[in-house]
Amino acid sequence: MIAYCGINCDECGALAATRNNDNAKRAEVAREWSQKFGMEMKPESINCMGCPSEGPLFFYCDMCDIRKCARGKGVATCAHCGDYPCEKLEAFFKMAPESKGWLEEIRKELQ
């Protein structure tokens, strides 16, 4: 499952914890992300069925401008968008360069 921005949701600990209803995994992800992102996250906030889903979504994914834009345009991922890559996506790629690779692979398949 690839998010609109190119994140591979299947590699996300929040998705694994939610799918398996695994509270130990939620706690592990909360600790990891709290350190990585410099903000306290509680295990009970680690619930997500993946960006393309209707929910539940991790709070950041739920408020993501890239996700909102792609859903508004009705595209499966940003790779399907005529404006690819936009400024928001280019800025995001600086934080998550692997996402660009996933979207580039999708674009190749579309040609």
Salt bridges, closest charged atoms under 4 A:
ASP10 OD1 - ARG19 NH2 3.38
GLU28 OE2 - LYS25 NZ 3.25
GLU40 OE2 - LYS42 NZ 2.76
GLU54 OE2 - ARG71 NH2 3.07
ASP83 OD2 - LYS73 NZ 2.67
GLU105 OE2 - LYS108 NZ 3.43
